[in-house]
Amino acid sequence: MAQNLENIESPAPKAERRQLTVMFCDLVGSTALSEQFDPEDMRDLLTNYRQACASAISRYGGFVARYIGDGILVYFGYPHAHEYEAEHSVRAGLEIVKNMAELSGPPLSVRMGIATGTVVVGDIVGEGTEEHHAVVGQTPNLAARLIDMAGPGEIIIAETTRQLLLDLFEFRDLGTQELKGFAEPVGAWQIIGESAVKSHSQAIHKRAHLTPLIAREDEVERLNRCWEDAKKGKGQVVLISGEAGIGKSRLTRHFEDQIEAKSEGPSITKLYCSNNYQNSTLYPVINQITQDSGIDQNDLNDVKTEKLEKYLNRQSAKSNDEIVLVMELLSIDFDKKYQPLQLSPDARKLQTFQILERLICESTSDKPALLIVEDLHWSDPTTLELLDRIVINRVHDLPLLIAMTFRTEFVPPWPDEHYITDIKVKRLSPADSEKLLGEMTLNAPLPVDVIRKIIERSDRIPLFLEEVYKATSENIALHKEGDRFDAMRSSSATDVPSSLAGSLMERLDRLGPVKVVAQVAAAVGHVFSADVLEHIVPLGPAELRQALDQLIVSEIILLREVGTDMAYVFKHALLQDAAYSSLLRGERRKLHTRIAQILEEKYPETANREPERLADHCSKGGLAERAIDYWQRAGERARERSANSEAIRHLSSGLDLLKALPGDKKNAEREIDLRTSLALALTALHGGGAALVKENYSRARQLSQRDSDTPKHFTIMIGSWLNSFIGAELYDAQSLSNELLELAARKDDVSYLVEAKRVRGMTLFYVGDFAGAHAMIESALELHDPEHHRLHAVRYGLDPLVCCDAYLAYALLFLGHTEQAIRKSEEAVKAAQALEHPYTHAFSLAFAAFVHQNLEQRSAAKLLAQKVMQVSDEHEFQFWRKQQLFVRSWAEMKTGEGQAGTVDMRKAMDAFLDSGSTIGSTRFLSLMAEVYINNGQIDEGRSMLERALQTANESGEKFYLAEIYRLEAELHLARQDKPDVAEICSCLRHSLDVSESQSAVFWQLRTAKSVAGLGRRFCQEEEPSDRILQTCSDANQSCDATAAISASRALLDRLC
């Protein structure tokens, strides 16, 4: 199988893209040395220099790519990746500096430059050349430039490398540097030396700002129970396991902080195992004693001895033998005071273990002790043996809790005992992942679609979430377009965060030749079948199954049931990204072209079931025209399911590809289709008044003018009307609705006429012609055929029957037919539910809520608003959600929440009016004004009414004009000083004039009641007011407010 895998041509390039840390090492003063020494001596000197460098490089997993005279080019991350390559490069550099000082012969010094980034590395030109391990990219050039900044014995690193090193070293910030060949200044840092922090876990523990701990309540509670037992002298061991990045160290840090915050004053010891010291005997213990005693590596020998004595004295370890054993452990040279013990190796080991057990287990106070062991999977064998002695023989009768963290691949050696507790830290749920992201993005909230993508790529692992979020914030341009944020589609969408690249590639590199199968599978998709791979990878079925089995054993992929079939799934989305991003772009294109061909020929049902899958492969394979057609199909399919965010992404992808194609007639048709469908999806998501909706309809309308009699042009005209209508540009909307009627009449097409009459009726309603709206909508309903026009909801975004019923209900309400209005709104909701078209359903519920709101039926209005918001949340209908949040806030305020309810109402109103979809804004402003007036907030009420009146005059939205004038009268009446009765009467006359001209019985009666109230306050006789109220009551039955209007005008004449 290996031989066959090696013969795979396109998917297995000899060169790869990968993240690399590149080191340039240069011998200082080599020219002067060559003049000083005989050539043979110089050869020996260079040999010693290279060997000293190579030994350090090899120890830390580096690869010497080339010797260039007295310089050395080194890779960390190739040919085999490692988890902490940047750290390894710096540690190798420090060891090289140390090795130079220890070489015999003339003094030598080196200088080094280190940089990290994405490169192409491997056989760049072809086999048989000297470029077998060549590297191409900015990173090696940067490392070469940095070396020019370094003095003898200095290591200069790039900012990209610094970001990966946490606090593992001491640094000096050199600021940004202008470097030759680099357009922008580059950040540079000098390595001063190692810090007291020796491992990544320790660095995480010491961070001041930690990622919030989310959804770990059960784990914390189990730790607390064990701690309570330990405090009673019943020692406990807690084994905390989980995947890399799952939050094991974060959990122990939280627990440590928690018990310290309780002022329990425990003795806390922390041992950090390190992948760099797995072969260093008792490294975690030595490191901890060194830090606790304050010993510095630069201390003189007698200072080290003195510090150790003081430390052991505090630990009640005072005998000379104990001190000598620990001195040996820490490699401190003996002086006259202390001499080595004459012990056999076994006796020395036993006595050393005994003193270390006492140092770890026996606290110097009466308080309980906590021992935290981090990254046990990297423990050296002797440390593990020491811990085994403590766990088996000591802990169970001591006031000691031992918490040990390790990855899932490590199998702890201890039996199942009553005092040993296993805690397996699991991945977060989607909701908890979103909560964690919310905590990280408090100051800069992300769009919903970006949050979902981050959660998907990170597999709900906290560290991955954090790093993918950082990479997204830095690499994916987020910009605001109109009333929304959009995540720019770019190649960085599959880039692996630099902090995770090494660990992910390390797992892939371990696969050997099977890695090629993982790379091909990564191109196929996150979920893939062996059948598809068989057509791409030149392996027989048995060999391919063997390779896939190896990927399963290596925990790269999983075998899962997908629908009714079994399929393979990448265990981590980032593992797929790492495998895919290692392929060269040319190889990716070949693979995607081949995959698209196979799916079309062998699996034709994919085009109908998953057109977005074929669209993606065609896009990445450079098959632009085929890709555009599939993106169009995918967008339409998503929109039919009300998956509008997905539809927007699919259709936008098609438009992006279209930009590079010729502007011929065929591509113009493609653009019309894409933009029309995109505008409909945007309308559902953000409302028809959004700037992007207008932009797409305007462009589509421009293109379709060439053939204005086509169904496409009519659809686009409907969309253009909707954009003006929802944006409350009703003068434009009236013109467009007339144009649509003319176009429909000219075509003499019933489908056209239904839609044209519908939009004309809607327009007439908002300009205040309720009778005209009623008649136009009734005529549309007469033409409507449910079977023939069932696709209109998808084509135009809204079902015409439901829309007409909802507007008819509203028109009936204002014309005074209250009971008919309620029945008709209920019919609209019922019809919408039967359609299974979520946008139409939300629409019907919203208009039913408006009917009940105008009738002051707050409970019914609130219930309907909540239903709209529920549907909107499920389908991302931001327009309806914002609108109905206001209705709900109004209803809640009416139940008596007072000032707090008013604040909520105002926030909801502002959010809706800021969206660009502002149809009905005079209603919002009027309702808000009424609340302010009732609360005695006169200035705020006046401001709302001024805005409402200005909007009505500028936009032509007159359906609430009578109410605006009535509320102006109420505003004057509510003034604390003496009200201006003449001004009040003038406002009420205006209201009556408008409502009469609109045949708006509903507004006529409301104004008449205000006139009656005015009469009760300023007229000595109650009879005129009573007469008005009686005529209003009669009008509710007859729907004729003539008598009420006459009585109201008479009273106004009498008062003024």
ROBAVEX-50523 format. One record per residue (C-alpha): x, y, z. Coordinates in steps of 0.1 Angstrom, whole numbers. Each point is the difference from the previous one (the first is absolute). Layout:
ROBAVEX-50523
east; north; up
X; Y; Z
...
This chain:
ROBAVEX-50523
east; north; up
0; 0; 0
28; 24; 9
15; -4; -35
-34; 8; -16
-5; 30; 22
34; 14; -10
-9; -3; -36
-31; 23; 3
7; 29; -24
-20; 31; 5
-14; -4; 35
35; -7; 15
23; 28; -11
37; -2; 11
-3; 36; 11
-26; 11; 26
-15; 32; 15
5; 0; 37
8; 22; 29
38; 1; 6
22; 16; 26
32; 9; -19
34; 6; 18
30; 15; -16
32; -5; 20
31; 18; -9
36; -3; 14
12; 35; 10
33; 11; -14
6; -30; -23
20; 21; -25
24; 12; 26
4; -36; 13
7; -13; -35
29; 25; -3
13; -10; 35
0; -38; -4
14; -25; -25
-27; -14; -23
2; -34; 17
-4; 15; 34
-29; 21; -13
-16; -31; -13
2; -16; 35
-13; 32; 16
-30; 0; -24
-6; -37; 6
-1; 5; 38
-23; 31; -4
-24; -19; -23
-1; -31; 23
-6; 22; 31
-29; 17; -19
-13; -33; -15
-2; -18; 34
-22; 28; 15
-21; 2; -31
-5; -37; -1
-9; -1; 37
-29; 24; -5
-13; -17; -32
15; 25; -25
11; -9; -35
32; 13; -15
-10; 8; -35
32; 14; -13
35; 11; 10
8; 33; -18
37; 7; 7
1; 9; 37
-38; 4; 1
-26; -27; 7
-36; 0; -12
-23; -19; 24
-37; -10; -1
-22; -7; 30
-32; -16; -13
15; -19; -30
2; -28; -10
-19; -8; 32
-21; 25; 19
1; 3; 37
-25; 16; 24
22; 29; 13
24; 7; -29
5; 37; 8
10; -9; 36
23; -28; -13
18; 24; -23
8; 25; 28
11; -27; 24
22; -15; -27
14; 35; -6
8; 6; 37
17; -34; 1
21; 8; -30
12; 32; 17
8; -20; 31
18; -27; -21
22; 27; -17
12; 11; 34
10; -36; 9
19; -8; -32
38; -4; 3
23; 21; -21
-5; 36; -10
-31; 17; 14
-30; -2; -25
-33; 19; 1
-31; -3; -21
-30; 22; -8
-34; -12; -11
-32; 12; -16
-33; -19; 4
-33; 5; -17
-33; -19; -3
-25; -1; -28
-15; -19; -29
24; -13; -27
3; -25; -28
27; -25; 9
13; -31; -16
11; -9; -35
-8; 34; -16
15; -6; -34
1; -38; -4
18; -31; 9
38; -2; -6
5; 37; 8
16; 18; 29
-34; 14; 9
-11; -32; 17
-7; 18; 33
-4; 35; -13
-24; 25; 16
-19; 28; -17
-18; 28; 17
4; 31; 20
10; -18; 32
35; -11; -9
7; 35; -14
-11; 15; 33
22; -23; 20
29; 10; -22
-7; 37; 5
-3; -4; 38
34; -15; 3
15; 32; -12
-14; 17; 31
16; -25; 23
33; 5; 18
23; -28; 12
-19; -25; 21
-34; 16; -7
-32; -15; -13
-25; 23; -18
-35; -13; -6
-29; 13; -21
-33; 11; 15
-17; -31; -15
23; -22; 20
-4; 21; 32
-37; -5; -1
4; -37; 4
24; 1; 29
-23; 12; 28
22; 8; 30
25; -28; -4
29; 23; -5
13; 35; 10
-3; 24; -29
11; 35; -10
-23; 18; -23
19; 15; -29
-31; 17; -15
-8; 0; -37
29; -1; -24
4; 12; -36
15; -31; -18
12; -1; -35
-25; -18; -23
-29; 5; 24
-27; 26; -9
-12; 4; 36
20; 3; 32
5; -33; 18
-2; -6; 38
32; -15; 15
9; -13; 34
33; -11; 16
2; -31; 21
16; 8; 33
-2; -35; 15
-24; -26; 15
-27; 12; 24
-11; -18; 32
-29; -14; -20
11; -34; -14
-32; -13; -17
-30; 11; -19
-23; -11; 27
19; 20; 25
-2; 30; -23
-37; -4; -3
-3; -2; 38
19; 32; 4
-21; 20; -25
-17; 30; 15
-29; -1; -24
-14; -35; -4
-27; -13; -23
-33; -2; 20
-8; -34; 15
-33; -10; -16
-22; -31; 7
24; -17; 24
-22; 2; 31
-2; -38; 4
38; -4; -3
5; 27; 26
-25; -15; 23
17; -34; -1
34; 17; 7
-16; 18; 30
-14; -32; 14
34; -17; -2
16; 31; 16
-25; -3; 29
10; -36; 5
37; 8; -2
-3; 27; 27
-13; -27; 23
31; -20; -5
-15; -23; -26
25; 6; -28
-13; 2; -36
13; -4; -35
-18; 17; -29
9; -11; -35
-11; 27; -25
2; -11; -36
-11; 15; -33
11; 10; -35
26; 26; -5
-15; 34; 5
-31; -12; 18
7; 21; 31
17; -24; 25
25; 26; 12
-27; 27; 0
-20; -23; 23
28; -5; 25
8; 37; -1
-36; 8; 9
0; -25; 28
32; 13; 14
-13; 36; -1
-32; -11; 16
16; -17; 31
24; 29; 4
-28; 25; -1
-16; -19; 29
30; 9; 21
6; -36; 8
38; 6; -4
8; -34; -14
35; -11; -9
0; -1; -38
27; -17; -21
0; -1; -37
20; -23; -22
1; 7; -38
10; -27; -23
15; 11; -33
3; -15; -34
35; 14; -1
11; -20; 30
-16; -34; -3
34; -16; 2
13; 22; 29
-3; -19; 33
-23; 17; 25
-1; 32; -20
-34; 12; 14
12; -4; 36
34; 15; -7
-16; 30; -17
-24; 5; 29
26; -2; 27
22; 24; -19
-28; 25; -3
-12; -3; 36
35; 4; 14
7; 30; -22
31; -15; -17
10; 18; -32
21; -18; -26
25; 28; 1
5; -1; 38
34; -10; 13
3; -34; 15
1; 11; 36
-31; 22; -5
-19; -29; -14
10; -21; 30
-11; 27; 24
-34; 4; -17
-5; -38; 0
8; -2; 37
-25; 26; 9
-27; -16; -22
6; -35; 15
0; 15; 35
-34; 15; -6
-11; -35; -11
14; -16; 32
26; -19; -20
32; 9; 19
23; -29; 0
32; 1; -20
-10; -32; -19
-32; 16; -11
17; 32; -12
27; -20; -18
-26; -21; -18
-19; 31; -12
33; 17; -10
8; -30; -22
-35; 1; -14
4; 37; -9
36; -5; -13
15; 24; 26
37; -5; 5
11; -11; 34
22; 22; 23
20; -8; 31
-32; 0; 21
-17; -28; -20
14; -31; -14
-16; -26; -23
-16; -30; 17
14; -34; -6
-31; -18; -11
-9; -26; -26
-22; 12; -28
-30; -17; 13
5; 14; 35
6; 35; -13
-32; -2; -21
-20; -13; 30
12; 27; 24
-6; 27; -26
-35; -13; -5
-6; 1; 37
10; 36; 4
-19; 11; -30
-31; -18; 13
3; 20; 33
5; 32; -19
-31; -6; -20
-23; -17; 25
8; 15; 34
-12; 36; 3
18; 22; 25
-33; 12; 15
-32; -15; 11
-17; 10; -32
-8; -25; -27
22; -3; -31
-7; 2; -37
23; -16; -26
-7; 9; -36
18; -20; -27
-4; 14; -35
5; -19; -33
6; -34; 16
2; -15; -36
34; 18; -3
14; -13; 33
34; -16; 1
-1; -37; 13
16; 8; 33
-24; 28; 9
-28; -24; -9
15; -26; 23
2; 25; 28
-36; 10; -4
-9; -37; -1
15; -5; 35
-19; 30; 13
-33; -10; -15
2; -37; 11
17; 4; 34
-4; 34; 14
-29; 22; -11
-30; -19; 14
6; 9; 36
13; 35; -5
-18; 34; -2
12; 2; -36
-18; 3; -33
20; -9; -32
-15; 13; -32
17; -13; -32
-8; 11; -35
8; -20; -32
-12; -6; -35
-23; -28; -10
27; -21; -16
19; -4; 33
-11; -30; 21
6; 6; 38
16; -29; 17
-22; 0; 32
-27; -25; 9
-36; 10; 6
0; 10; 37
-26; 18; 21
22; 30; 5
7; 4; -38
-25; 21; -20
0; 2; -38
-12; 32; -16
-2; 0; -38
-3; 35; -13
-23; 0; -30
-6; 24; -29
-24; 29; 6
-35; 0; -14
-8; 23; -29
-19; 23; 24
29; 1; 25
25; 6; -28
-21; 30; -11
0; 12; 36
38; -3; 2
4; 19; -32
-24; 26; 14
22; 5; 30
31; 4; -22
-17; 25; -23
-19; 22; 25
15; 32; -15
-3; -11; -36
-30; -24; -6
3; -21; -31
-27; -7; -26
-20; -33; 5
14; -16; -31
36; 7; 10
-7; -14; 35
-14; -32; -15
30; -4; -23
24; 4; 29
-19; -26; 21
0; -24; -30
37; 3; -7
10; -2; 37
-20; -31; 8
-11; 16; 32
34; -4; 16
7; 32; 21
36; 5; -10
-9; -5; -37
-29; 24; 4
23; 27; 14
26; -5; -26
-24; -2; -30
-17; 31; 14
33; 19; 1
9; -12; -35
-35; 10; -13
3; 35; 16
35; 5; -15
-4; -17; -34
-36; 1; -11
-10; 36; -8
-32; 10; 18
-16; 30; -14
-34; 16; 3
-21; 3; -30
-32; 20; 5
-17; -16; 30
20; -32; 2
35; -14; 5
13; -24; -26
29; -24; 3
22; 4; -31
6; -33; -18
37; -5; -3
27; -27; -1
5; 6; 37
-33; -18; 6
19; -33; 1
33; 13; 15
10; -17; 32
7; 23; 29
38; 2; 4
-1; -10; 36
-17; -34; -9
18; -7; -33
29; -19; 15
-20; -24; 21
-24; -7; -29
27; -6; -26
19; -22; 25
-29; -24; 1
-2; 0; -38
37; -5; -4
-1; -31; 22
-22; -17; -26
29; -5; -25
-13; -8; -35
-36; -3; 13
1; 38; 4
-7; 3; -37
-34; -17; 4
-8; 25; 27
10; 29; -23
-23; -13; -28
-28; -6; 25
4; 35; 13
-6; 13; -36
-31; -22; -3
-16; 15; 31
-5; -3; 37
-22; -30; -6
10; -24; -27
-5; -35; -13
25; -26; -9
-18; -4; -33
9; 35; -11
36; -4; 11
4; -32; -20
-4; 20; -32
28; 24; 10
26; -19; 20
18; -27; -21
-6; -27; 26
-21; -31; -1
-31; -2; 22
18; -22; 26
31; 22; 2
-22; 32; 2
-20; -16; 29
33; -8; 17
11; 36; -4
-33; 13; 14
2; -24; 29
34; 14; 8
-14; 35; 0
-27; -11; 24
26; -16; 23
20; 32; -1
-32; 19; 9
1; 21; -31
-34; -11; -13
-30; -18; 15
-25; -24; -16
-35; 12; 6
-36; -6; -12
-10; 29; -23
-36; -4; -9
-5; -36; -11
36; -5; -10
34; -3; 17
24; 27; -7
34; 13; 12
2; 33; 19
31; 20; 10
2; -1; 38
10; 37; 1
-9; 26; -27
34; 15; 6
17; -34; -8
-18; 1; -33
12; 36; -5
36; -9; 9
0; -29; -25
-16; 21; -27
21; 31; 5
32; -21; -4
-8; -6; -36
13; 24; -26
-26; 21; -18
6; -17; -33
-5; -34; 15
-32; 12; 17
-14; 12; -33
7; -34; -17
-16; -19; 29
-31; 22; 0
-4; -3; -37
2; -38; 2
-24; -1; 29
-25; 21; -18
3; -22; -30
-5; -32; 21
-31; 14; 18
-16; 11; -33
7; -33; -18
-3; -26; 28
-24; 18; 24
-23; 22; -21
-25; 3; 29
25; 22; 17
-9; 29; -23
-35; 0; 13
6; -10; 36
32; 19; 7
6; 26; -27
21; 20; 24
25; -29; 2
5; -1; -38
1; 38; 0
28; 0; 25
21; -25; -19
-6; 17; -33
10; 34; 15
32; -14; 15
7; -19; -32
-1; 31; -21
-33; -10; -18
-16; 34; 4
-31; -3; -23
-10; -34; 14
6; 12; 35
-22; 31; -5
-29; -21; -12
4; -24; 30
2; 30; 24
-32; 14; -15
-17; -34; 4
13; -3; 36
-12; 35; 9
-35; -7; -13
-2; -33; 18
12; 17; 33
-25; 28; -4
-28; -25; -6
8; -14; 34
2; 35; 16
37; -6; 6
7; 36; -10
35; 4; 14
11; -30; -20
-18; 13; -31
18; 33; 3
34; -17; 3
-7; -22; -30
-13; 27; -23
27; 24; 11
26; -26; -9
-15; -2; -35
1; 37; -4
37; 1; 11
8; -25; -28
-20; 19; -25
21; 31; 3
29; -17; -18
-22; -12; -30
-8; 20; -32
-30; 23; 2
-19; -18; -28
-38; -7; -1
2; -34; 16
20; 13; 29
-24; 29; 3
-28; -25; 4
20; -18; 26
5; 33; 19
-37; 9; -2
-9; -34; 15
26; 2; 27
-8; 35; 11
-38; -5; 0
3; -31; 21
26; 17; 23
-23; 30; 5
-28; -23; 10
22; -18; 26
13; 34; 13
-36; 12; 3
-10; -29; 21
30; 4; 22
4; 38; 4
-32; 15; -14
-8; 13; -35
13; 35; 8
36; -11; 6
26; 17; -21
13; -33; -15
-35; -9; -11
-2; 33; -19
35; -5; -15
-9; -34; -14
-34; 9; -13
13; 31; -16
28; -19; -19
-24; -27; -10
-26; 25; -12
27; 18; -20
10; -33; -17
-36; -11; -6
-11; 32; -17
13; -14; -33
-29; -24; 0
-27; 15; 22
-28; -24; -9
16; -31; 16
-12; -15; 33
34; 7; 14
-5; 38; -6
-34; -1; 17
15; -18; 30
28; 26; 2
-26; 28; -2
-19; -16; 29
33; -1; 20
8; 37; -9
-35; 10; 11
4; -20; 33
33; 18; 7
-16; 34; -4
-31; -11; 19
18; -16; 30
24; 30; 1
-31; 22; 3
7; 18; -33
-36; -1; -9
0; 26; -27
24; -23; -19
-20; -30; 10
-32; 15; -14
17; 6; -33
14; -35; -2
-33; -16; 10
-17; 19; -29
27; -11; -24
-6; -36; 12
-37; 2; -6
6; 14; -35
25; -28; -7
-24; -27; 13
-29; 14; -21
22; 1; -31
10; -36; 5
-36; -10; 9
14; -26; 23
-20; -10; 31
31; -8; 20
14; 35; -7
-33; 16; 8
-3; -17; 34
34; 13; 10
-4; 34; -15
-34; 5; 17
14; -13; 33
29; 25; 0
-22; 28; -11
-25; -8; 29
29; -1; 25
12; 34; -12
-34; 16; 1
-4; -12; 36
31; 17; 13
-7; 33; -19
-34; 0; 19
-24; -10; -28
-16; -28; 20
-31; -4; -22
22; -1; -31
23; -25; 16
-30; -21; 10
-14; 0; -36
33; -7; -16
8; -29; 23
-35; -15; -4
6; 0; -38
33; -17; 4
-17; -27; 21
-26; -5; -26
27; -9; -25
20; -22; 24
2; -37; -7
17; -19; 29
12; -28; -22
11; 21; -29
17; 26; 22
16; -23; 26
35; 8; -11
-3; 37; 4
12; -2; 36
34; -12; -12
1; 22; -31
-10; 32; 17
8; -8; 36
-36; 2; 13
-31; -20; -6
-26; 23; -17
-31; -15; 16
14; 4; 35
13; 34; -7
-33; 12; -14
-19; -14; 29
23; 17; 25
-3; 34; -17
-37; -4; -4
-3; -6; 37
20; 32; 7
-21; 20; -25
-32; -14; 14
11; 11; 35
6; 36; -10
-32; 1; -20
-18; -9; 32
-7; -38; -5
17; -12; 32
-15; -35; 2
6; -7; -37
36; 12; 4
7; -24; 28
-15; -29; -20
19; 8; -31
33; 2; 19
-7; -34; 15
-7; -14; -35
33; 14; -12
19; -17; 29
-18; -33; -7
8; 2; -37
36; 8; 7
4; -30; 23
-12; -23; -27
26; 13; -25
31; -10; 21
16; 32; -13
16; 16; 32
3; 35; -13
-37; 1; -10
-8; -15; 34
19; 27; 18
-16; 27; -21
-36; -13; 8
7; -1; 37
15; 35; 0
-30; 15; -17
-23; -17; 23
20; 15; 29
-4; 34; -16
-38; -4; 0
-1; -9; 36
24; 27; 9
-22; 27; -16
-29; -14; 20
20; 3; 32
-3; -38; 5
34; -3; 15
0; -37; 11
-9; -12; -35
25; 24; -16
27; -11; 23
-6; -37; -6
0; 5; -38
31; 21; 2
18; -27; 19
-10; -25; -26
14; 22; -27
33; 3; 19
2; -37; 4
-4; -6; -37
24; 28; -7
27; -14; 23
-3; -34; -17
4; 15; -35
20; 31; 7
-28; 25; -10
16; 30; 15
-25; 25; -14
-30; -18; 16
19; -6; 32
9; 36; 5
-35; 12; -9
-18; -24; 23
24; 6; 29
-16; 35; 0
-35; -15; 1
9; -23; 28
17; 29; 19
-31; 21; -5
-22; -28; 14
22; -6; 30
1; 37; 7
-38; 1; -1
-1; -27; 27
16; 25; 25
38; -2; -3
0; 38; -2
32; 18; -7
21; -31; -5
-26; -12; -27
3; 34; -17
38; -3; -2
-4; -35; -15
-25; 14; -25
23; 28; -11
29; -23; -5
-21; -24; -21
-13; 29; -21
35; 15; -6
13; -34; -10
-27; -5; -25
1; 36; -15
38; -3; -3
-3; -31; -21
-10; 18; -32
-32; -19; -2
-22; 27; 13
-35; -5; -14
-26; 8; 27
24; 22; 18
-27; 26; 7
-19; -27; 19
31; -7; 22
7; 37; 6
-37; 6; 9
-2; -29; 24
32; 11; 16
-13; 36; 3
-32; -12; 16
20; -19; 27
22; 31; 7
-31; 22; 2
-17; -24; 25
32; -1; 20
2; 38; 1
31; 1; -21
-12; 29; -21
33; 9; -17
6; -35; -11
-36; -3; -12
3; 32; -20
32; -13; -16
-17; -32; -11
-29; 18; -16
22; 25; -18
19; -29; -15
-32; -18; -9
-15; 30; -17
32; 7; -19
2; -37; -11
-36; 1; -12
6; 31; -21
33; -11; -15
-8; -37; -6
-37; 2; -8
-9; -24; 28
-34; 13; 11
-17; -30; 15
6; 13; 36
-2; 37; -9
-34; 5; 18
14; -16; 31
31; 23; -1
-23; 30; 1
-21; -15; 27
31; -6; 22
11; 35; -6
-32; 11; 16
6; -24; 29
35; 14; 4
-13; 36; 3
-26; -12; 24
26; -17; 22
21; 32; 6
3; 9; 37
-7; 37; -7
-33; 12; -14
-7; -20; -32
-6; 20; -33
-36; -11; -7
0; 16; -34
31; -19; -11
-15; -32; 14
-32; 5; -20
21; 8; -31
18; -33; 3
-32; -20; 5
-16; 17; -30
31; -10; -21
-4; -36; 12
-37; -1; -9
7; 15; -34
26; -26; -8
-20; -29; 13
-31; 11; -19
20; 3; -32
13; -35; 5
-34; -15; 10
19; -12; 30
-29; -7; 25
25; -14; 25
20; 33; 2
-32; 20; -1
-14; -17; 31
33; 3; 18
2; 37; -7
-36; 5; 10
6; -16; 34
29; 24; 5
-24; 29; -9
-24; -14; 26
27; -1; 26
9; 36; -8
-36; 10; 4
-2; -16; 34
30; 21; 11
-9; 34; -14
-38; 0; -6
-22; 5; 30
-27; -22; -15
6; -38; -3
-27; -6; -26
20; 8; -31
28; -24; 10
-26; -27; 9
-16; 4; -34
33; -5; -17
8; -32; 20
-35; -13; -8
4; 6; -37
34; -17; 2
-16; -31; 15
-26; 0; -27
27; 4; -27
17; -32; 13
-31; -19; -11
-8; 19; -32
36; 8; -12
-13; 35; -7
16; 28; 20
-19; 28; -16
-20; 9; 31
31; -2; 22
19; 23; -23
-29; 25; -2
-3; 1; 38
38; 3; 5
2; 29; -24
-29; 17; 17
17; -3; 34
33; 13; -14
-18; 30; -14
-15; 6; 34
33; -3; 19
20; 22; -24
